[in-house]
Amino acid sequence: MADQVAYWTVHVFLDNKSWPMFAFLFGLGFAMQMQRAEERGAPFLRTYTRRLAVLFLIGVAHDILTERDILWGFAIFGFLLLPLRKLNPNLLVVLTLIWLLVPFTRGAVFAHDHRLRLADLNSTRTEITVDIRVLDTYVGVYELATEPYTFFVTTEGNALYGQSPGYPGDADIPLRLFAESATEFFSRSSDLQVSFVKDSTETVTGLVLHESGRDAPARMIQRGPLAIDDNALRRVATQGPKAETYALGSFGQIASLRARVFREKIASYATSYIRWFSDTFALFLLGLYAGRRRIFHGVATHRQFIRRVMWWGLTLGLTGAAFATIMRGGSPFRGESVPFIIGALANLAETLGSPALGLGYVAALTLLLERDAWKRRLGPLGAVGRMALTNYLLQSVAFVLLFFGYGLGLFGKVGAFGGFMLTLPVFAFQIVASRWWLRHFRFGPVEWLWRSATYGKWQSMRLVRNS
């Protein structure tokens, strides 16, 4: 129960809400750096280009050594801000909407065409009824032979379901599997087909997934029922080869795996990251707009505007997150094809909800920091923010040592609630360490390295105190 509460709380209020804030602040920082350079008469383009190049290298190293990274993607997108830096602020808002809605519209059109193709395909299929005792023999956990994913088969009533969290087919929710024969099954809401494999004694030994024109064989690694529960599925999924490497591998083995995964990311960047790119760059543009309008230079002057952003952002963001979560969870269309308009609205809620909620958080914090009482309460977090890059990387180091095989090896052994509780002492340590560090030094260690590499010379680090 605690895992479920923690999982859904993080999913609705925090998951995919931090990157919109970071992206917005990235665009805002870009505008502020440009304005300061213009005021000083200093060259901006060359310095900013070097700054992005160094950030890209830091991000690549971070991605290879840990589980994931946003820095190198931010660096690539940052270059695309350069030709837009002098654009009229009102046009930046128009471009933001276009950047968000064009991919959504394209996706909706694709989904509609896909739905029509599926309807034609389903009309040619003949569904039969298979005895529940036969269906029960298919229930279990299957490990894909050629890819680091796990496929789960479960029953509910007299229906068969398949699920594979994180599989490229995006079957994150249980898909209802309908029988064409005693061993051949299909999904009405996707082009997934499942063929169960039996040995000479009619014992199920594996299956083959047919999807998007490719076959993926899998062997049964656990026989018997498994509850359809997000946290349980993720823990069992650690039996896959990729997760096993994380849980048990040495530093060299994990780094080698991460390097291979990173190469695959780069190879598929144009297609796999276009949605993330459109969302991220839209927030870059909004940050650039806020910076060009100097909204955060005088909060008192723009208080009404910031308050409207807060209420609209929180309302639209929480409503959109709740709606998208319900629809993504398959309810009330569990395992069935979701009506097109409902699916489109869920996509729109997801497209706009996370950025809206992230902006709502930024606006709320901005208004709170205008109050002396809240400024004192939140003051300790200021040091963490001044060392944001260092602390971002430090969190990765901490959790790598907690979860990876060459550390404590907790990968797959901790549920959502346990993971949440682990974040508290880590973040508390970062608050204390950041405040201590900034009493003695001007920058965080990684910020100092970033500035030194950007300007081509070692920056002054230690604070000079007047005696």
C-alpha positions as CSV (number, residue, x, y, z in Angstrom):
1,M,0.0,0.0,0.0
2,A,2.8,2.4,0.9
3,D,4.5,1.7,-2.4
4,Q,1.3,2.4,-4.3
5,V,0.7,5.7,-2.5
6,A,4.3,6.8,-3.0
7,Y,4.3,5.7,-6.7
8,W,1.2,7.6,-7.7
9,T,2.1,10.7,-5.6
10,V,5.4,10.9,-7.3
11,H,3.9,10.1,-10.7
12,V,1.2,12.8,-10.5
13,F,3.0,15.6,-8.7
14,L,6.7,15.1,-9.5
15,D,7.4,12.7,-12.4
16,N,8.1,14.6,-15.6
17,K,7.5,17.9,-13.7
18,S,11.2,18.8,-13.0
19,W,12.4,18.8,-16.5
20,P,9.9,21.5,-17.6
21,M,11.2,23.7,-14.7
22,F,14.8,23.0,-15.7
23,A,14.0,23.7,-19.4
24,F,12.2,27.0,-18.6
25,L,15.1,28.1,-16.3
26,F,17.6,27.1,-19.0
27,G,15.9,29.5,-21.5
28,L,15.6,32.2,-18.8
29,G,19.3,31.8,-18.0
30,F,20.2,32.1,-21.7
31,A,18.3,35.4,-21.9
32,M,19.9,36.8,-18.8
33,Q,23.4,35.8,-19.9
34,M,22.8,37.5,-23.3
35,Q,21.6,40.7,-21.6
36,R,24.6,40.8,-19.3
37,A,27.0,40.3,-22.1
38,E,25.3,43.1,-24.1
39,E,25.5,45.4,-21.0
40,R,29.2,44.7,-20.6
41,G,29.9,44.8,-24.3
42,A,31.4,41.3,-24.1
43,P,31.2,38.7,-26.8
44,F,28.3,36.4,-26.3
45,L,28.1,34.0,-29.2
46,R,31.5,32.5,-28.9
47,T,31.4,32.2,-25.1
48,Y,27.9,30.6,-25.1
49,T,28.9,28.1,-27.8
50,R,31.9,27.0,-25.7
51,R,29.6,26.8,-22.7
52,L,27.2,24.5,-24.5
53,A,30.0,22.3,-25.9
54,V,31.4,21.7,-22.3
55,L,27.9,21.0,-21.0
56,F,27.5,18.4,-23.8
57,L,30.7,16.6,-22.8
58,I,29.7,16.6,-19.1
59,G,26.3,15.2,-20.1
60,V,27.8,12.4,-22.2
61,A,30.1,11.4,-19.4
62,H,27.2,11.5,-16.9
63,D,24.9,9.4,-19.2
64,I,27.6,6.7,-19.7
65,L,28.5,6.5,-16.0
66,T,24.9,6.5,-14.6
67,E,21.4,5.6,-15.7
68,R,20.2,8.7,-17.5
69,D,20.9,12.3,-18.3
70,I,19.3,15.5,-19.6
71,L,22.4,17.7,-20.0
72,W,23.7,16.6,-23.4
73,G,20.2,17.0,-24.8
74,F,19.8,20.4,-23.3
75,A,23.2,21.4,-24.8
76,I,22.0,20.3,-28.3
77,F,18.7,22.2,-28.0
78,G,20.6,25.2,-26.6
79,F,22.3,25.8,-29.9
80,L,18.9,26.1,-31.5
81,L,18.1,29.1,-29.3
82,L,20.9,31.1,-30.9
83,P,19.1,32.1,-34.2
84,L,16.0,33.0,-32.2
85,R,17.6,35.2,-29.5
86,K,16.5,38.5,-31.1
87,L,13.0,37.4,-32.0
88,N,10.0,39.5,-31.0
89,P,8.9,38.2,-27.5
90,N,5.3,37.8,-28.8
91,L,6.5,35.5,-31.6
92,L,8.3,33.4,-29.0
93,V,4.9,32.6,-27.4
94,V,3.4,31.7,-30.8
95,L,6.4,29.5,-31.6
96,T,6.0,27.8,-28.1
97,L,2.4,26.8,-28.9
98,I,3.4,25.6,-32.4
99,W,6.2,23.5,-30.9
100,L,3.9,21.9,-28.5
101,L,0.8,21.4,-30.7
102,V,2.3,20.4,-34.1
103,P,3.8,17.1,-32.7
104,F,0.6,16.5,-30.9
105,T,-1.5,17.0,-34.0
106,R,0.9,14.8,-36.0
107,G,0.6,12.1,-33.4
108,A,-3.2,12.4,-33.4
109,V,-3.4,12.0,-37.1
110,F,-1.0,9.0,-37.0
111,A,-3.1,7.5,-34.1
112,H,-6.3,7.9,-36.2
113,D,-4.7,6.2,-39.3
114,H,-3.3,3.5,-37.0
115,R,-6.7,2.9,-35.5
116,L,-8.3,2.6,-39.0
117,R,-5.6,0.1,-40.0
118,L,-6.2,-1.9,-36.8
119,A,-10.0,-1.9,-37.5
120,D,-9.4,-3.4,-40.9
121,L,-7.0,-5.9,-39.5
122,N,-9.3,-6.9,-36.6
123,S,-12.2,-7.3,-39.0
124,T,-10.3,-10.2,-40.7
125,R,-9.5,-12.0,-37.4
126,T,-11.7,-14.7,-35.9
127,E,-11.8,-14.8,-32.1
128,I,-12.3,-18.1,-30.4
129,T,-12.8,-19.0,-26.7
130,V,-10.0,-20.9,-25.0
131,D,-10.6,-22.8,-21.8
132,I,-9.4,-20.9,-18.7
133,R,-7.3,-24.0,-17.7
134,V,-5.3,-23.6,-20.9
135,L,-5.0,-19.9,-20.3
136,D,-3.6,-20.5,-16.8
137,T,-0.7,-22.5,-18.3
138,Y,0.5,-19.4,-20.1
139,V,0.6,-17.3,-17.0
140,G,4.2,-16.3,-15.9
141,V,7.2,-14.2,-16.6
142,Y,9.1,-14.4,-19.9
143,E,12.5,-13.1,-20.7
144,L,13.2,-11.8,-24.2
145,A,16.2,-13.5,-25.8
146,T,17.5,-10.6,-27.9
147,E,16.4,-7.5,-25.9
148,P,16.7,-6.5,-22.2
149,Y,13.0,-6.6,-21.5
150,T,10.6,-8.9,-19.6
151,F,7.1,-9.8,-20.7
152,F,4.4,-10.7,-18.2
153,V,1.3,-12.8,-18.9
154,T,-1.6,-12.8,-16.4
155,T,-5.3,-13.7,-16.3
156,E,-8.2,-11.9,-14.9
157,G,-11.5,-13.7,-14.9
158,N,-11.5,-15.6,-18.2
159,A,-9.3,-13.0,-20.0
160,L,-5.6,-13.2,-20.8
161,Y,-3.4,-10.1,-20.5
162,G,0.2,-9.3,-21.6
163,Q,2.4,-6.5,-20.3
164,S,6.0,-5.4,-20.7
165,P,7.1,-2.2,-18.9
166,G,9.5,-0.2,-21.0
167,Y,9.3,-2.5,-24.1
168,P,9.6,-0.5,-27.4
169,G,6.0,-1.4,-28.2
170,D,5.0,0.8,-25.3
171,A,2.9,-1.9,-23.7
172,D,3.2,-0.2,-20.2
173,I,-0.4,-1.2,-19.3
174,P,-1.8,-4.7,-19.5
175,L,-3.1,-5.5,-23.0
176,R,-6.0,-7.8,-23.4
177,L,-5.0,-10.8,-25.6
178,F,-7.7,-12.4,-27.7
179,A,-7.3,-15.9,-29.0
180,E,-7.3,-16.8,-32.7
181,S,-6.2,-20.4,-31.8
182,A,-5.2,-22.3,-28.7
183,T,-1.7,-20.8,-28.9
184,E,-2.1,-17.7,-31.1
185,F,-3.3,-14.4,-29.5
186,F,-3.6,-10.8,-30.6
187,S,-4.4,-7.3,-29.2
188,R,-7.2,-5.3,-30.6
189,S,-5.7,-2.0,-29.5
190,S,-2.2,-2.6,-31.1
191,D,-0.6,-4.8,-33.8
192,L,0.9,-7.0,-31.1
193,Q,0.5,-10.8,-31.6
194,V,1.7,-13.4,-29.2
195,S,2.5,-17.1,-30.1
196,F,3.0,-19.4,-27.2
197,V,5.6,-22.2,-27.6
198,K,5.2,-25.7,-26.1
199,D,7.4,-28.7,-25.9
200,S,6.5,-32.3,-26.8
201,T,4.7,-32.7,-23.4
202,E,2.5,-29.7,-24.1
203,T,4.4,-27.7,-21.4
204,V,4.7,-24.0,-22.2
205,T,8.4,-23.1,-22.5
206,G,8.2,-19.6,-24.1
207,L,6.5,-17.3,-26.5
208,V,7.2,-15.1,-29.6
209,L,6.1,-11.5,-29.8
210,H,5.2,-10.3,-33.3
211,E,5.0,-6.5,-33.5
212,S,5.8,-3.8,-36.0
213,G,7.1,-6.4,-38.5
214,R,9.6,-8.0,-36.1
215,D,9.7,-11.2,-34.0
216,A,11.0,-11.3,-30.5
217,P,11.4,-14.8,-28.9
218,A,11.2,-15.1,-25.1
219,R,11.6,-18.0,-22.7
220,M,9.5,-18.6,-19.6
221,I,11.6,-17.8,-16.5
222,Q,8.8,-17.9,-13.9
223,R,5.6,-20.0,-14.0
224,G,2.4,-19.0,-12.3
225,P,0.3,-16.0,-11.5
226,L,1.7,-12.5,-10.8
227,A,-0.4,-9.6,-9.5
228,I,-0.7,-6.7,-12.0
229,D,1.0,-4.1,-9.9
230,D,3.4,-1.4,-11.2
231,N,5.9,-1.8,-8.4
232,A,5.8,-5.6,-8.4
233,L,6.3,-5.7,-12.2
234,R,9.3,-3.4,-12.0
235,R,10.9,-5.5,-9.3
236,V,10.4,-8.7,-11.2
237,A,11.6,-7.0,-14.4
238,T,15.1,-6.9,-12.8
239,Q,15.5,-10.6,-13.8
240,G,16.1,-9.2,-17.3
241,P,19.8,-9.2,-18.5
242,K,20.1,-5.4,-18.5
243,A,18.8,-5.0,-15.0
244,E,20.9,-8.0,-13.8
245,T,24.0,-6.1,-15.0
246,Y,22.9,-3.1,-13.0
247,A,22.2,-5.1,-9.9
248,L,25.3,-7.4,-10.0
249,G,27.8,-6.0,-12.5
250,S,31.2,-4.4,-11.9
251,F,31.9,-0.8,-12.7
252,G,33.5,-1.8,-16.1
253,Q,30.5,-4.0,-17.0
254,I,28.0,-1.3,-16.2
255,A,30.0,1.4,-17.9
256,S,30.3,-0.8,-21.0
257,L,26.5,-1.4,-21.0
258,R,25.8,2.4,-20.6
259,A,28.2,3.2,-23.4
260,R,26.3,0.8,-25.7
261,V,22.9,2.2,-24.6
262,F,24.2,5.7,-25.3
263,R,25.3,4.8,-28.8
264,E,21.8,3.4,-29.4
265,K,20.3,6.7,-28.2
266,I,22.4,8.7,-30.6
267,A,21.6,6.3,-33.5
268,S,17.8,6.7,-32.9
269,Y,17.9,10.3,-31.7
270,A,16.0,11.8,-34.7
271,T,12.9,9.5,-34.2
272,S,13.0,8.5,-30.5
273,Y,13.6,11.9,-29.1
274,I,11.4,14.1,-31.3
275,R,8.6,14.3,-28.7
276,W,10.9,15.1,-25.9
277,F,12.7,17.6,-28.1
278,S,9.5,19.4,-28.9
279,D,8.4,19.7,-25.3
280,T,11.8,20.7,-24.0
281,F,12.4,23.3,-26.7
282,A,9.0,24.8,-26.1
283,L,9.9,25.5,-22.5
284,F,13.3,26.9,-23.6
285,L,11.3,29.4,-25.7
286,L,9.0,30.3,-22.8
287,G,12.1,30.9,-20.6
288,L,13.6,33.1,-23.3
289,Y,10.3,35.0,-23.5
290,A,10.3,35.6,-19.7
291,G,13.9,36.7,-19.8
292,R,13.3,39.1,-22.8
293,R,10.3,40.5,-20.9
294,R,12.4,40.8,-17.7
295,I,9.6,39.3,-15.7
296,F,11.9,38.1,-13.0
297,H,13.9,41.3,-12.8
298,G,11.0,43.0,-11.1
299,V,8.6,40.5,-9.5
300,A,6.6,43.2,-7.8
301,T,5.8,44.8,-11.2
302,H,4.7,41.5,-12.7
303,R,3.1,39.9,-9.6
304,Q,-0.4,39.7,-11.1
305,F,0.9,38.0,-14.2
306,I,3.0,35.5,-12.1
307,R,0.0,34.8,-9.9
308,R,-2.2,34.0,-13.0
309,V,0.6,31.7,-14.3
310,M,0.6,29.9,-10.9
311,W,-3.2,29.3,-10.7
312,W,-3.6,28.4,-14.4
313,G,-0.5,26.2,-14.2
314,L,-1.4,24.3,-11.1
315,T,-5.1,23.9,-12.2
316,L,-4.4,22.8,-15.7
317,G,-1.3,20.8,-14.7
318,L,-3.0,18.8,-11.9
319,T,-6.2,18.2,-13.9
320,G,-4.2,17.1,-17.0
321,A,-1.9,14.9,-14.9
322,A,-4.8,13.2,-13.2
323,F,-6.7,12.7,-16.5
324,A,-3.7,11.4,-18.4
325,T,-2.8,9.1,-15.5
326,I,-6.2,7.6,-15.4
327,M,-6.3,7.0,-19.2
328,R,-2.7,5.8,-19.3
329,G,-3.6,3.3,-16.6
330,G,-6.2,1.8,-18.9
331,S,-9.2,2.7,-16.7
332,P,-12.0,2.4,-17.5
333,F,-10.8,0.7,-20.8
334,R,-8.5,-1.9,-19.2
335,G,-6.9,-3.9,-22.0
336,E,-9.4,-2.6,-24.6
337,S,-9.0,0.0,-27.3
338,V,-9.5,3.5,-25.9
339,P,-12.0,5.6,-27.9
340,F,-10.1,8.0,-30.2
341,I,-11.3,11.2,-28.7
342,I,-10.5,10.0,-25.2
343,G,-7.0,8.9,-26.3
344,A,-6.4,12.3,-28.1
345,L,-7.5,14.2,-25.0
346,A,-5.2,12.1,-22.8
347,N,-2.3,12.9,-25.1
348,L,-3.2,16.6,-25.1
349,A,-3.5,16.5,-21.3
350,E,0.0,14.9,-21.1
351,T,1.4,17.4,-23.7
352,L,0.2,20.4,-21.8
353,G,-0.1,19.1,-18.2
354,S,3.5,18.5,-17.3
355,P,4.8,21.9,-18.6
356,A,1.8,23.7,-17.1
357,L,2.4,22.2,-13.7
358,G,6.1,22.8,-13.8
359,L,5.5,26.5,-14.6
360,G,2.9,26.6,-11.8
361,Y,5.6,25.4,-9.4
362,V,8.1,28.0,-10.6
363,A,5.5,30.8,-10.2
364,A,4.4,29.6,-6.8
365,L,8.0,29.5,-5.5
366,T,8.7,32.9,-7.0
367,L,5.7,34.4,-5.1
368,L,6.6,32.6,-1.9
369,L,10.2,34.0,-2.0
370,E,8.7,37.5,-2.0
371,R,7.6,36.9,1.6
372,D,10.1,37.3,4.3
373,A,8.9,34.3,6.3
374,W,9.1,32.0,3.4
375,K,12.4,33.4,2.2
376,R,13.8,32.4,5.6
377,R,12.2,28.9,5.4
378,L,13.4,28.3,1.9
379,G,16.7,30.1,2.3
380,P,18.7,26.9,2.8
381,L,17.6,25.6,-0.6
382,G,19.2,28.6,-2.2
383,A,22.7,27.1,-1.7
384,V,21.5,23.9,-3.4
385,G,20.3,26.0,-6.4
386,R,23.5,27.9,-6.7
387,M,25.3,24.5,-7.1
388,A,22.5,23.0,-9.2
389,L,24.8,21.2,-11.7
390,T,27.0,19.8,-8.9
391,N,24.0,18.6,-6.9
392,Y,22.4,17.0,-10.0
393,L,25.5,15.0,-10.7
394,L,26.0,14.3,-7.0
395,Q,22.6,12.8,-6.7
396,S,23.5,10.4,-9.6
397,V,26.7,9.4,-7.8
398,A,24.8,8.7,-4.6
399,F,22.1,6.6,-6.2
400,V,24.6,4.7,-8.4
401,L,26.5,3.7,-5.3
402,L,23.2,2.7,-3.6
403,F,21.7,0.7,-6.4
404,F,24.4,-0.5,-8.8
405,G,26.2,-3.8,-8.4
406,Y,29.6,-2.2,-7.5
407,G,27.8,-0.3,-4.6
408,L,25.2,-1.6,-2.3
409,G,23.3,-3.4,-5.1
410,L,19.8,-2.3,-4.1
411,F,18.6,-2.3,-7.7
412,G,15.2,-4.0,-7.9
413,K,15.1,-4.6,-4.1
414,V,13.5,-1.3,-3.1
415,G,9.9,-0.2,-3.9
416,A,8.6,3.2,-4.6
417,F,8.2,4.1,-0.9
418,G,11.7,2.9,0.0
419,G,13.1,4.8,-3.0
420,F,11.3,8.0,-1.9
421,M,12.6,7.6,1.7
422,L,16.2,7.2,0.4
423,T,16.0,10.6,-1.3
424,L,15.3,12.4,2.0
425,P,18.7,11.8,3.7
426,V,20.5,12.4,0.3
427,F,18.9,15.7,-0.2
428,A,19.3,16.7,3.4
429,F,23.1,16.0,3.1
430,Q,23.1,18.1,-0.1
431,I,21.6,21.1,1.7
432,V,24.1,20.9,4.5
433,A,27.1,20.3,2.2
434,S,26.1,23.1,-0.2
435,R,25.7,25.7,2.5
436,W,29.1,24.7,3.9
437,W,30.8,24.8,0.5
438,L,29.5,28.2,-0.4
439,R,30.8,29.7,2.8
440,H,34.3,29.0,1.5
441,F,34.0,29.0,-2.3
442,R,32.5,31.1,-5.0
443,F,31.1,28.2,-7.1
444,G,30.2,24.6,-6.8
445,P,33.1,22.3,-8.0
446,V,31.4,21.3,-11.3
447,E,30.3,24.9,-11.9
448,W,33.9,26.0,-11.4
449,L,35.1,23.4,-13.8
450,W,32.4,24.4,-16.3
451,R,33.3,28.1,-16.1
452,S,37.0,27.4,-16.3
453,A,36.6,25.2,-19.5
454,T,34.3,27.8,-21.0
455,Y,36.7,30.8,-20.6
456,G,39.8,28.7,-21.2
457,K,41.5,29.6,-17.9
458,W,41.2,28.6,-14.2
459,Q,38.6,30.7,-12.4
460,S,39.1,32.2,-9.0
461,M,37.5,29.6,-6.6
462,R,38.1,30.5,-3.0
463,L,36.3,33.3,-1.3
464,V,38.5,36.2,-0.2
465,R,37.4,37.5,3.2
466,N,38.3,40.9,4.5
467,S,40.1,40.7,7.8
